[in-house]
Amino acid sequence: MDATTELANKLSTVIINPILALIFAAGLLVFIWGVVEFMWGLSNETGKKEEGKQHMLWGLIGMVIMVAAYSILTIVANTLNVSLPN
């Protein structure tokens, strides 16, 4: 294994994968918070319903972006014949 492959593996393991997982988790939390706000807003008309919808939308968008980023990294790694740890 050459130095470039080792560097790519270390960067992926130590920096990139944890950051992607953290941002995905943040998107999931925003989505869940949006569901809670939406449910809370069903009982009273304080605008929480619309705010909950927005949080759910942005949470989903964030999760889709993180899945796409992980997919792009995997495609690039496979193209360059770099084995990325899971």
PyMOL Python script that loads the backbone (N, CA, C, O; Angstrom):
from pymol import cmd

cmd.read_pdbstr("""\
ATOM      1  N   MET A   1       0.858  -1.180   0.000  1.00  0.00           N
ATOM      2  CA  MET A   1       0.000   0.000   0.000  1.00  0.00           C
ATOM      3  C   MET A   1       0.899   1.236   0.000  1.00  0.00           C
ATOM      4  O   MET A   1       1.781   1.377   0.847  1.00  0.00           O
ATOM      5  N   ASP A   2       0.665   2.115  -0.947  1.00  0.00           N
ATOM      6  CA  ASP A   2       1.509   3.298  -1.030  1.00  0.00           C
ATOM      7  C   ASP A   2       1.016   4.391  -0.083  1.00  0.00           C
ATOM      8  O   ASP A   2      -0.046   4.272   0.527  1.00  0.00           O
ATOM      9  N   ALA A   3       1.796   5.437   0.023  1.00  0.00           N
ATOM     10  CA  ALA A   3       1.517   6.514   0.982  1.00  0.00           C
ATOM     11  C   ALA A   3       0.222   7.263   0.652  1.00  0.00           C
ATOM     12  O   ALA A   3      -0.493   7.695   1.556  1.00  0.00           O
ATOM     13  N   THR A   4      -0.073   7.412  -0.620  1.00  0.00           N
ATOM     14  CA  THR A   4      -1.284   8.133  -1.011  1.00  0.00           C
ATOM     15  C   THR A   4      -2.531   7.370  -0.586  1.00  0.00           C
ATOM     16  O   THR A   4      -3.493   7.962  -0.095  1.00  0.00           O
ATOM     17  N   THR A   5      -2.511   6.063  -0.777  1.00  0.00           N
ATOM     18  CA  THR A   5      -3.648   5.237  -0.377  1.00  0.00           C
ATOM     19  C   THR A   5      -3.814   5.238   1.132  1.00  0.00           C
ATOM     20  O   THR A   5      -4.932   5.317   1.640  1.00  0.00           O
ATOM     21  N   GLU A   6      -2.706   5.149   1.845  1.00  0.00           N
ATOM     22  CA  GLU A   6      -2.773   5.204   3.312  1.00  0.00           C
ATOM     23  C   GLU A   6      -3.334   6.538   3.790  1.00  0.00           C
ATOM     24  O   GLU A   6      -4.157   6.579   4.705  1.00  0.00           O
ATOM     25  N   LEU A   7      -2.889   7.624   3.174  1.00  0.00           N
ATOM     26  CA  LEU A   7      -3.387   8.948   3.541  1.00  0.00           C
ATOM     27  C   LEU A   7      -4.894   9.066   3.275  1.00  0.00           C
ATOM     28  O   LEU A   7      -5.636   9.596   4.102  1.00  0.00           O
ATOM     29  N   ALA A   8      -5.331   8.575   2.130  1.00  0.00           N
ATOM     30  CA  ALA A   8      -6.761   8.618   1.798  1.00  0.00           C
ATOM     31  C   ALA A   8      -7.565   7.794   2.792  1.00  0.00           C
ATOM     32  O   ALA A   8      -8.640   8.219   3.217  1.00  0.00           O
ATOM     33  N   ASN A   9      -7.065   6.628   3.169  1.00  0.00           N
ATOM     34  CA  ASN A   9      -7.762   5.788   4.147  1.00  0.00           C
ATOM     35  C   ASN A   9      -7.834   6.470   5.510  1.00  0.00           C
ATOM     36  O   ASN A   9      -8.882   6.448   6.157  1.00  0.00           O
ATOM     37  N   LYS A  10      -6.746   7.070   5.947  1.00  0.00           N
ATOM     38  CA  LYS A  10      -6.738   7.752   7.244  1.00  0.00           C
ATOM     39  C   LYS A  10      -7.663   8.961   7.244  1.00  0.00           C
ATOM     40  O   LYS A  10      -8.413   9.166   8.198  1.00  0.00           O
ATOM     41  N   LEU A  11      -7.618   9.767   6.179  1.00  0.00           N
ATOM     42  CA  LEU A  11      -8.508  10.929   6.090  1.00  0.00           C
ATOM     43  C   LEU A  11      -9.970  10.497   6.129  1.00  0.00           C
ATOM     44  O   LEU A  11     -10.798  11.115   6.798  1.00  0.00           O
ATOM     45  N   SER A  12     -10.266   9.443   5.410  1.00  0.00           N
ATOM     46  CA  SER A  12     -11.642   8.958   5.382  1.00  0.00           C
ATOM     47  C   SER A  12     -12.079   8.447   6.747  1.00  0.00           C
ATOM     48  O   SER A  12     -13.180   8.755   7.204  1.00  0.00           O
ATOM     49  N   THR A  13     -11.231   7.676   7.395  1.00  0.00           N
ATOM     50  CA  THR A  13     -11.578   7.073   8.679  1.00  0.00           C
ATOM     51  C   THR A  13     -11.659   8.094   9.800  1.00  0.00           C
ATOM     52  O   THR A  13     -12.585   8.057  10.611  1.00  0.00           O
ATOM     53  N   VAL A  14     -10.707   8.996   9.851  1.00  0.00           N
ATOM     54  CA  VAL A  14     -10.588   9.894  11.000  1.00  0.00           C
ATOM     55  C   VAL A  14     -11.376  11.192  10.834  1.00  0.00           C
ATOM     56  O   VAL A  14     -11.879  11.731  11.819  1.00  0.00           O
ATOM     57  N   ILE A  15     -11.493  11.702   9.611  1.00  0.00           N
ATOM     58  CA  ILE A  15     -12.089  13.020   9.438  1.00  0.00           C
ATOM     59  C   ILE A  15     -13.413  12.975   8.665  1.00  0.00           C
ATOM     60  O   ILE A  15     -14.436  13.432   9.174  1.00  0.00           O
ATOM     61  N   ILE A  16     -13.404  12.445   7.474  1.00  0.00           N
ATOM     62  CA  ILE A  16     -14.557  12.584   6.584  1.00  0.00           C
ATOM     63  C   ILE A  16     -15.769  11.799   7.058  1.00  0.00           C
ATOM     64  O   ILE A  16     -16.859  12.362   7.163  1.00  0.00           O
ATOM     65  N   ASN A  17     -15.605  10.503   7.350  1.00  0.00           N
ATOM     66  CA  ASN A  17     -16.752   9.691   7.767  1.00  0.00           C
ATOM     67  C   ASN A  17     -17.399  10.201   9.059  1.00  0.00           C
ATOM     68  O   ASN A  17     -18.626  10.271   9.119  1.00  0.00           O
ATOM     69  N   PRO A  18     -16.629  10.561  10.095  1.00  0.00           N
ATOM     70  CA  PRO A  18     -17.288  11.094  11.295  1.00  0.00           C
ATOM     71  C   PRO A  18     -18.029  12.408  11.047  1.00  0.00           C
ATOM     72  O   PRO A  18     -19.093  12.632  11.625  1.00  0.00           O
ATOM     73  N   ILE A  19     -17.483  13.275  10.197  1.00  0.00           N
ATOM     74  CA  ILE A  19     -18.161  14.537   9.896  1.00  0.00           C
ATOM     75  C   ILE A  19     -19.465  14.276   9.149  1.00  0.00           C
ATOM     76  O   ILE A  19     -20.489  14.883   9.462  1.00  0.00           O
ATOM     77  N   LEU A  20     -19.437  13.377   8.161  1.00  0.00           N
ATOM     78  CA  LEU A  20     -20.654  13.041   7.432  1.00  0.00           C
ATOM     79  C   LEU A  20     -21.700  12.440   8.371  1.00  0.00           C
ATOM     80  O   LEU A  20     -22.881  12.776   8.284  1.00  0.00           O
ATOM     81  N   ALA A  21     -21.271  11.560   9.256  1.00  0.00           N
ATOM     82  CA  ALA A  21     -22.213  10.949  10.201  1.00  0.00           C
ATOM     83  C   ALA A  21     -22.795  11.993  11.151  1.00  0.00           C
ATOM     84  O   ALA A  21     -23.985  11.952  11.462  1.00  0.00           O
ATOM     85  N   LEU A  22     -21.973  12.920  11.610  1.00  0.00           N
ATOM     86  CA  LEU A  22     -22.441  13.960  12.522  1.00  0.00           C
ATOM     87  C   LEU A  22     -23.461  14.881  11.845  1.00  0.00           C
ATOM     88  O   LEU A  22     -24.485  15.220  12.438  1.00  0.00           O
ATOM     89  N   ILE A  23     -23.183  15.278  10.620  1.00  0.00           N
ATOM     90  CA  ILE A  23     -24.114  16.161   9.914  1.00  0.00           C
ATOM     91  C   ILE A  23     -25.398  15.415   9.561  1.00  0.00           C
ATOM     92  O   ILE A  23     -26.481  15.998   9.606  1.00  0.00           O
ATOM     93  N   PHE A  24     -25.290  14.120   9.207  1.00  0.00           N
ATOM     94  CA  PHE A  24     -26.488  13.322   8.962  1.00  0.00           C
ATOM     95  C   PHE A  24     -27.339  13.235  10.222  1.00  0.00           C
ATOM     96  O   PHE A  24     -28.561  13.367  10.164  1.00  0.00           O
ATOM     97  N   ALA A  25     -26.687  13.011  11.365  1.00  0.00           N
ATOM     98  CA  ALA A  25     -27.416  12.949  12.637  1.00  0.00           C
ATOM     99  C   ALA A  25     -28.092  14.284  12.951  1.00  0.00           C
ATOM    100  O   ALA A  25     -29.208  14.308  13.468  1.00  0.00           O
ATOM    101  N   ALA A  26     -27.423  15.386  12.641  1.00  0.00           N
ATOM    102  CA  ALA A  26     -28.032  16.706  12.862  1.00  0.00           C
ATOM    103  C   ALA A  26     -29.273  16.873  11.981  1.00  0.00           C
ATOM    104  O   ALA A  26     -30.287  17.404  12.435  1.00  0.00           O
ATOM    105  N   GLY A  27     -29.199  16.425  10.732  1.00  0.00           N
ATOM    106  CA  GLY A  27     -30.358  16.485   9.854  1.00  0.00           C
ATOM    107  C   GLY A  27     -31.506  15.635  10.367  1.00  0.00           C
ATOM    108  O   GLY A  27     -32.670  16.024  10.268  1.00  0.00           O
ATOM    109  N   LEU A  28     -31.173  14.470  10.918  1.00  0.00           N
ATOM    110  CA  LEU A  28     -32.199  13.602  11.492  1.00  0.00           C
ATOM    111  C   LEU A  28     -32.852  14.251  12.704  1.00  0.00           C
ATOM    112  O   LEU A  28     -34.068  14.172  12.873  1.00  0.00           O
ATOM    113  N   LEU A  29     -32.054  14.890  13.542  1.00  0.00           N
ATOM    114  CA  LEU A  29     -32.613  15.585  14.707  1.00  0.00           C
ATOM    115  C   LEU A  29     -33.511  16.752  14.299  1.00  0.00           C
ATOM    116  O   LEU A  29     -34.557  16.973  14.911  1.00  0.00           O
ATOM    117  N   VAL A  30     -33.114  17.493  13.280  1.00  0.00           N
ATOM    118  CA  VAL A  30     -33.945  18.599  12.793  1.00  0.00           C
ATOM    119  C   VAL A  30     -35.262  18.048  12.264  1.00  0.00           C
ATOM    120  O   VAL A  30     -36.322  18.623  12.511  1.00  0.00           O
ATOM    121  N   PHE A  31     -35.198  16.932  11.532  1.00  0.00           N
ATOM    122  CA  PHE A  31     -36.419  16.320  11.021  1.00  0.00           C
ATOM    123  C   PHE A  31     -37.342  15.882  12.162  1.00  0.00           C
ATOM    124  O   PHE A  31     -38.542  16.155  12.136  1.00  0.00           O
ATOM    125  N   ILE A  32     -36.776  15.204  13.159  1.00  0.00           N
ATOM    126  CA  ILE A  32     -37.579  14.745  14.298  1.00  0.00           C
ATOM    127  C   ILE A  32     -38.173  15.941  15.046  1.00  0.00           C
ATOM    128  O   ILE A  32     -39.336  15.906  15.448  1.00  0.00           O
ATOM    129  N   TRP A  33     -37.384  16.992  15.233  1.00  0.00           N
ATOM    130  CA  TRP A  33     -37.898  18.194  15.891  1.00  0.00           C
ATOM    131  C   TRP A  33     -39.047  18.801  15.082  1.00  0.00           C
ATOM    132  O   TRP A  33     -40.018  19.298  15.651  1.00  0.00           O
ATOM    133  N   GLY A  34     -38.929  18.757  13.750  1.00  0.00           N
ATOM    134  CA  GLY A  34     -40.004  19.251  12.896  1.00  0.00           C
ATOM    135  C   GLY A  34     -41.280  18.438  13.046  1.00  0.00           C
ATOM    136  O   GLY A  34     -42.379  18.992  13.035  1.00  0.00           O
ATOM    137  N   VAL A  35     -41.135  17.118  13.188  1.00  0.00           N
ATOM    138  CA  VAL A  35     -42.311  16.269  13.408  1.00  0.00           C
ATOM    139  C   VAL A  35     -42.978  16.634  14.733  1.00  0.00           C
ATOM    140  O   VAL A  35     -44.203  16.726  14.817  1.00  0.00           O
ATOM    141  N   VAL A  36     -42.160  16.840  15.767  1.00  0.00           N
ATOM    142  CA  VAL A  36     -42.715  17.204  17.078  1.00  0.00           C
ATOM    143  C   VAL A  36     -43.432  18.550  16.992  1.00  0.00           C
ATOM    144  O   VAL A  36     -44.539  18.701  17.508  1.00  0.00           O
ATOM    145  N   GLU A  37     -42.803  19.522  16.341  1.00  0.00           N
ATOM    146  CA  GLU A  37     -43.431  20.840  16.190  1.00  0.00           C
ATOM    147  C   GLU A  37     -44.727  20.751  15.390  1.00  0.00           C
ATOM    148  O   GLU A  37     -45.723  21.394  15.724  1.00  0.00           O
ATOM    149  N   PHE A  38     -44.699  19.951  14.335  1.00  0.00           N
ATOM    150  CA  PHE A  38     -45.897  19.798  13.514  1.00  0.00           C
ATOM    151  C   PHE A  38     -47.035  19.191  14.323  1.00  0.00           C
ATOM    152  O   PHE A  38     -48.168  19.668  14.255  1.00  0.00           O
ATOM    153  N   MET A  39     -46.744  18.150  15.085  1.00  0.00           N
ATOM    154  CA  MET A  39     -47.774  17.511  15.910  1.00  0.00           C
ATOM    155  C   MET A  39     -48.281  18.474  16.977  1.00  0.00           C
ATOM    156  O   MET A  39     -49.476  18.513  17.270  1.00  0.00           O
ATOM    157  N   TRP A  40     -47.379  19.242  17.549  1.00  0.00           N
ATOM    158  CA  TRP A  40     -47.756  20.226  18.563  1.00  0.00           C
ATOM    159  C   TRP A  40     -48.650  21.302  17.946  1.00  0.00           C
ATOM    160  O   TRP A  40     -49.589  21.779  18.582  1.00  0.00           O
ATOM    161  N   GLY A  41     -48.351  21.676  16.707  1.00  0.00           N
ATOM    162  CA  GLY A  41     -49.113  22.714  16.029  1.00  0.00           C
ATOM    163  C   GLY A  41     -50.480  22.266  15.566  1.00  0.00           C
ATOM    164  O   GLY A  41     -51.315  23.107  15.233  1.00  0.00           O
ATOM    165  N   LEU A  42     -50.736  20.971  15.535  1.00  0.00           N
ATOM    166  CA  LEU A  42     -52.059  20.498  15.129  1.00  0.00           C
ATOM    167  C   LEU A  42     -53.127  20.865  16.148  1.00  0.00           C
ATOM    168  O   LEU A  42     -54.282  21.101  15.794  1.00  0.00           O
ATOM    169  N   SER A  43     -52.731  20.911  17.422  1.00  0.00           N
ATOM    170  CA  SER A  43     -53.717  21.182  18.462  1.00  0.00           C
ATOM    171  C   SER A  43     -54.004  22.674  18.634  1.00  0.00           C
ATOM    172  O   SER A  43     -55.094  23.044  19.070  1.00  0.00           O
ATOM    173  N   ASN A  44     -53.055  23.518  18.303  1.00  0.00           N
ATOM    174  CA  ASN A  44     -53.277  24.962  18.428  1.00  0.00           C
ATOM    175  C   ASN A  44     -52.746  25.669  17.180  1.00  0.00           C
ATOM    176  O   ASN A  44     -51.815  25.177  16.541  1.00  0.00           O
ATOM    177  N   GLU A  45     -53.296  26.753  16.849  1.00  0.00           N
ATOM    178  CA  GLU A  45     -52.946  27.474  15.620  1.00  0.00           C
ATOM    179  C   GLU A  45     -51.959  28.595  15.917  1.00  0.00           C
ATOM    180  O   GLU A  45     -52.291  29.769  15.753  1.00  0.00           O
ATOM    181  N   THR A  46     -50.776  28.257  16.342  1.00  0.00           N
ATOM    182  CA  THR A  46     -49.783  29.285  16.664  1.00  0.00           C
ATOM    183  C   THR A  46     -48.706  29.426  15.595  1.00  0.00           C
ATOM    184  O   THR A  46     -47.742  30.169  15.775  1.00  0.00           O
ATOM    185  N   GLY A  47     -48.868  28.719  14.491  1.00  0.00           N
ATOM    186  CA  GLY A  47     -47.847  28.784  13.447  1.00  0.00           C
ATOM    187  C   GLY A  47     -46.794  27.704  13.586  1.00  0.00           C
ATOM    188  O   GLY A  47     -45.902  27.602  12.744  1.00  0.00           O
ATOM    189  N   LYS A  48     -46.879  26.900  14.624  1.00  0.00           N
ATOM    190  CA  LYS A  48     -45.901  25.832  14.822  1.00  0.00           C
ATOM    191  C   LYS A  48     -46.021  24.754  13.750  1.00  0.00           C
ATOM    192  O   LYS A  48     -45.053  24.064  13.432  1.00  0.00           O
ATOM    193  N   LYS A  49     -47.217  24.622  13.203  1.00  0.00           N
ATOM    194  CA  LYS A  49     -47.441  23.616  12.170  1.00  0.00           C
ATOM    195  C   LYS A  49     -46.579  23.924  10.942  1.00  0.00           C
ATOM    196  O   LYS A  49     -45.899  23.041  10.419  1.00  0.00           O
ATOM    197  N   GLU A  50     -46.611  25.166  10.488  1.00  0.00           N
ATOM    198  CA  GLU A  50     -45.807  25.563   9.324  1.00  0.00           C
ATOM    199  C   GLU A  50     -44.313  25.500   9.620  1.00  0.00           C
ATOM    200  O   GLU A  50     -43.513  25.081   8.783  1.00  0.00           O
ATOM    201  N   GLU A  51     -43.957  25.922  10.822  1.00  0.00           N
ATOM    202  CA  GLU A  51     -42.544  25.873  11.217  1.00  0.00           C
ATOM    203  C   GLU A  51     -42.059  24.419  11.268  1.00  0.00           C
ATOM    204  O   GLU A  51     -40.933  24.117  10.873  1.00  0.00           O
ATOM    205  N   GLY A  52     -42.915  23.533  11.755  1.00  0.00           N
ATOM    206  CA  GLY A  52     -42.578  22.112  11.784  1.00  0.00           C
ATOM    207  C   GLY A  52     -42.394  21.540  10.394  1.00  0.00           C
ATOM    208  O   GLY A  52     -41.490  20.734  10.169  1.00  0.00           O
ATOM    209  N   LYS A  53     -43.246  21.949   9.450  1.00  0.00           N
ATOM    210  CA  LYS A  53     -43.105  21.499   8.066  1.00  0.00           C
ATOM    211  C   LYS A  53     -41.761  21.937   7.494  1.00  0.00           C
ATOM    212  O   LYS A  53     -41.082  21.166   6.816  1.00  0.00           O
ATOM    213  N   GLN A  54     -41.384  23.193   7.778  1.00  0.00           N
ATOM    214  CA  GLN A  54     -40.101  23.699   7.278  1.00  0.00           C
ATOM    215  C   GLN A  54     -38.922  22.925   7.864  1.00  0.00           C
ATOM    216  O   GLN A  54     -37.970  22.604   7.153  1.00  0.00           O
ATOM    217  N   HIS A  55     -38.987  22.629   9.153  1.00  0.00           N
ATOM    218  CA  HIS A  55     -37.911  21.857   9.777  1.00  0.00           C
ATOM    219  C   HIS A  55     -37.835  20.441   9.200  1.00  0.00           C
ATOM    220  O   HIS A  55     -36.744  19.919   8.972  1.00  0.00           O
ATOM    221  N   MET A  56     -38.987  19.828   8.967  1.00  0.00           N
ATOM    222  CA  MET A  56     -38.977  18.493   8.360  1.00  0.00           C
ATOM    223  C   MET A  56     -38.364  18.541   6.964  1.00  0.00           C
ATOM    224  O   MET A  56     -37.566  17.675   6.603  1.00  0.00           O
ATOM    225  N   LEU A  57     -38.734  19.546   6.185  1.00  0.00           N
ATOM    226  CA  LEU A  57     -38.200  19.683   4.829  1.00  0.00           C
ATOM    227  C   LEU A  57     -36.688  19.861   4.847  1.00  0.00           C
ATOM    228  O   LEU A  57     -35.971  19.173   4.120  1.00  0.00           O
ATOM    229  N   TRP A  58     -36.198  20.787   5.678  1.00  0.00           N
ATOM    230  CA  TRP A  58     -34.759  21.040   5.719  1.00  0.00           C
ATOM    231  C   TRP A  58     -33.989  19.866   6.319  1.00  0.00           C
ATOM    232  O   TRP A  58     -32.847  19.613   5.934  1.00  0.00           O
ATOM    233  N   GLY A  59     -34.598  19.156   7.249  1.00  0.00           N
ATOM    234  CA  GLY A  59     -33.965  17.953   7.782  1.00  0.00           C
ATOM    235  C   GLY A  59     -33.802  16.891   6.708  1.00  0.00           C
ATOM    236  O   GLY A  59     -32.746  16.267   6.603  1.00  0.00           O
ATOM    237  N   LEU A  60     -34.842  16.683   5.910  1.00  0.00           N
ATOM    238  CA  LEU A  60     -34.761  15.718   4.806  1.00  0.00           C
ATOM    239  C   LEU A  60     -33.729  16.145   3.766  1.00  0.00           C
ATOM    240  O   LEU A  60     -32.957  15.323   3.273  1.00  0.00           O
ATOM    241  N   ILE A  61     -33.723  17.429   3.440  1.00  0.00           N
ATOM    242  CA  ILE A  61     -32.744  17.931   2.464  1.00  0.00           C
ATOM    243  C   ILE A  61     -31.323  17.697   2.977  1.00  0.00           C
ATOM    244  O   ILE A  61     -30.451  17.273   2.218  1.00  0.00           O
ATOM    245  N   GLY A  62     -31.090  17.968   4.248  1.00  0.00           N
ATOM    246  CA  GLY A  62     -29.761  17.746   4.825  1.00  0.00           C
ATOM    247  C   GLY A  62     -29.351  16.288   4.781  1.00  0.00           C
ATOM    248  O   GLY A  62     -28.204  15.972   4.464  1.00  0.00           O
ATOM    249  N   MET A  63     -30.290  15.387   5.100  1.00  0.00           N
ATOM    250  CA  MET A  63     -29.961  13.959   5.061  1.00  0.00           C
ATOM    251  C   MET A  63     -29.686  13.482   3.635  1.00  0.00           C
ATOM    252  O   MET A  63     -28.779  12.681   3.411  1.00  0.00           O
ATOM    253  N   VAL A  64     -30.468  13.973   2.673  1.00  0.00           N
ATOM    254  CA  VAL A  64     -30.243  13.589   1.274  1.00  0.00           C
ATOM    255  C   VAL A  64     -28.877  14.087   0.801  1.00  0.00           C
ATOM    256  O   VAL A  64     -28.170  13.374   0.088  1.00  0.00           O
ATOM    257  N   ILE A  65     -28.509  15.288   1.188  1.00  0.00           N
ATOM    258  CA  ILE A  65     -27.199  15.822   0.801  1.00  0.00           C
ATOM    259  C   ILE A  65     -26.067  14.984   1.393  1.00  0.00           C
ATOM    260  O   ILE A  65     -25.066  14.734   0.722  1.00  0.00           O
ATOM    261  N   MET A  66     -26.218  14.553   2.639  1.00  0.00           N
ATOM    262  CA  MET A  66     -25.165  13.747   3.256  1.00  0.00           C
ATOM    263  C   MET A  66     -25.059  12.359   2.618  1.00  0.00           C
ATOM    264  O   MET A  66     -23.957  11.836   2.454  1.00  0.00           O
ATOM    265  N   VAL A  67     -26.186  11.769   2.262  1.00  0.00           N
ATOM    266  CA  VAL A  67     -26.150  10.478   1.563  1.00  0.00           C
ATOM    267  C   VAL A  67     -25.498  10.656   0.192  1.00  0.00           C
ATOM    268  O   VAL A  67     -24.716   9.809  -0.238  1.00  0.00           O
ATOM    269  N   ALA A  68     -25.816  11.749  -0.490  1.00  0.00           N
ATOM    270  CA  ALA A  68     -25.208  12.022  -1.795  1.00  0.00           C
ATOM    271  C   ALA A  68     -23.701  12.245  -1.657  1.00  0.00           C
ATOM    272  O   ALA A  68     -22.927  11.764  -2.485  1.00  0.00           O
ATOM    273  N   ALA A  69     -23.282  12.966  -0.625  1.00  0.00           N
ATOM    274  CA  ALA A  69     -21.851  13.210  -0.419  1.00  0.00           C
ATOM    275  C   ALA A  69     -21.119  11.899  -0.158  1.00  0.00           C
ATOM    276  O   ALA A  69     -20.030  11.676  -0.687  1.00  0.00           O
ATOM    277  N   TYR A  70     -21.715  11.035   0.655  1.00  0.00           N
ATOM    278  CA  TYR A  70     -21.084   9.739   0.928  1.00  0.00           C
ATOM    279  C   TYR A  70     -21.020   8.901  -0.347  1.00  0.00           C
ATOM    280  O   TYR A  70     -20.028   8.216  -0.596  1.00  0.00           O
ATOM    281  N   SER A  71     -22.075   8.958  -1.147  1.00  0.00           N
ATOM    282  CA  SER A  71     -22.094   8.210  -2.409  1.00  0.00           C
ATOM    283  C   SER A  71     -21.025   8.720  -3.371  1.00  0.00           C
ATOM    284  O   SER A  71     -20.337   7.929  -4.017  1.00  0.00           O
ATOM    285  N   ILE A  72     -20.888  10.021  -3.462  1.00  0.00           N
ATOM    286  CA  ILE A  72     -19.864  10.601  -4.344  1.00  0.00           C
ATOM    287  C   ILE A  72     -18.476  10.197  -3.882  1.00  0.00           C
ATOM    288  O   ILE A  72     -17.628   9.846  -4.703  1.00  0.00           O
ATOM    289  N   LEU A  73     -18.232  10.241  -2.578  1.00  0.00           N
ATOM    290  CA  LEU A  73     -16.925   9.818  -2.070  1.00  0.00           C
ATOM    291  C   LEU A  73     -16.653   8.349  -2.378  1.00  0.00           C
ATOM    292  O   LEU A  73     -15.528   7.984  -2.722  1.00  0.00           O
ATOM    293  N   THR A  74     -17.667   7.512  -2.259  1.00  0.00           N
ATOM    294  CA  THR A  74     -17.501   6.097  -2.559  1.00  0.00           C
ATOM    295  C   THR A  74     -17.216   5.881  -4.040  1.00  0.00           C
ATOM    296  O   THR A  74     -16.364   5.067  -4.395  1.00  0.00           O
ATOM    297  N   ILE A  75     -17.920   6.603  -4.903  1.00  0.00           N
ATOM    298  CA  ILE A  75     -17.689   6.487  -6.349  1.00  0.00           C
ATOM    299  C   ILE A  75     -16.274   6.927  -6.704  1.00  0.00           C
ATOM    300  O   ILE A  75     -15.591   6.261  -7.483  1.00  0.00           O
ATOM    301  N   VAL A  76     -15.833   8.048  -6.136  1.00  0.00           N
ATOM    302  CA  VAL A  76     -14.475   8.528  -6.409  1.00  0.00           C
ATOM    303  C   VAL A  76     -13.446   7.527  -5.905  1.00  0.00           C
ATOM    304  O   VAL A  76     -12.462   7.252  -6.593  1.00  0.00           O
ATOM    305  N   ALA A  77     -13.660   6.983  -4.719  1.00  0.00           N
ATOM    306  CA  ALA A  77     -12.715   6.008  -4.169  1.00  0.00           C
ATOM    307  C   ALA A  77     -12.666   4.753  -5.024  1.00  0.00           C
ATOM    308  O   ALA A  77     -11.588   4.205  -5.256  1.00  0.00           O
ATOM    309  N   ASN A  78     -13.820   4.289  -5.497  1.00  0.00           N
ATOM    310  CA  ASN A  78     -13.833   3.107  -6.364  1.00  0.00           C
ATOM    311  C   ASN A  78     -13.177   3.388  -7.705  1.00  0.00           C
ATOM    312  O   ASN A  78     -12.522   2.512  -8.270  1.00  0.00           O
ATOM    313  N   THR A  79     -13.343   4.590  -8.216  1.00  0.00           N
ATOM    314  CA  THR A  79     -12.724   4.962  -9.493  1.00  0.00           C
ATOM    315  C   THR A  79     -11.194   4.991  -9.372  1.00  0.00           C
ATOM    316  O   THR A  79     -10.477   4.579 -10.284  1.00  0.00           O
ATOM    317  N   LEU A  80     -10.717   5.484  -8.233  1.00  0.00           N
ATOM    318  CA  LEU A  80      -9.276   5.575  -8.016  1.00  0.00           C
ATOM    319  C   LEU A  80      -8.682   4.313  -7.386  1.00  0.00           C
ATOM    320  O   LEU A  80      -7.498   4.285  -7.050  1.00  0.00           O
ATOM    321  N   ASN A  81      -9.497   3.278  -7.227  1.00  0.00           N
ATOM    322  CA  ASN A  81      -9.064   2.005  -6.628  1.00  0.00           C
ATOM    323  C   ASN A  81      -8.518   2.178  -5.216  1.00  0.00           C
ATOM    324  O   ASN A  81      -7.520   1.565  -4.837  1.00  0.00           O
ATOM    325  N   VAL A  82      -9.192   3.023  -4.450  1.00  0.00           N
ATOM    326  CA  VAL A  82      -8.841   3.229  -3.044  1.00  0.00           C
ATOM    327  C   VAL A  82      -9.902   2.539  -2.221  1.00  0.00           C
ATOM    328  O   VAL A  82     -11.095   2.792  -2.390  1.00  0.00           O
ATOM    329  N   SER A  83      -9.466   1.661  -1.322  1.00  0.00           N
ATOM    330  CA  SER A  83     -10.454   0.967  -0.478  1.00  0.00           C
ATOM    331  C   SER A  83     -10.721   1.810   0.751  1.00  0.00           C
ATOM    332  O   SER A  83      -9.812   2.100   1.528  1.00  0.00           O
ATOM    333  N   LEU A  84     -11.971   2.201   0.922  1.00  0.00           N
ATOM    334  CA  LEU A  84     -12.365   2.995   2.059  1.00  0.00           C
ATOM    335  C   LEU A  84     -12.925   2.081   3.142  1.00  0.00           C
ATOM    336  O   LEU A  84     -13.735   1.201   2.852  1.00  0.00           O
ATOM    337  N   PRO A  85     -12.502   2.279   4.377  1.00  0.00           N
ATOM    338  CA  PRO A  85     -13.077   1.470   5.456  1.00  0.00           C
ATOM    339  C   PRO A  85     -14.502   1.910   5.735  1.00  0.00           C
ATOM    340  O   PRO A  85     -14.847   3.076   5.540  1.00  0.00           O
ATOM    341  N   ASN A  86     -15.319   0.994   6.186  1.00  0.00           N
ATOM    342  CA  ASN A  86     -16.731   1.313   6.471  1.00  0.00           C
ATOM    343  C   ASN A  86     -16.914   1.919   7.804  1.00  0.00           C
ATOM    344  O   ASN A  86     -18.039   2.241   8.186  1.00  0.00           O
TER     345      ASN A  86
END
""", "prot")
cmd.dss("prot")
cmd.show_as("cartoon", "prot")
cmd.util.cbc("prot")
cmd.orient("prot")
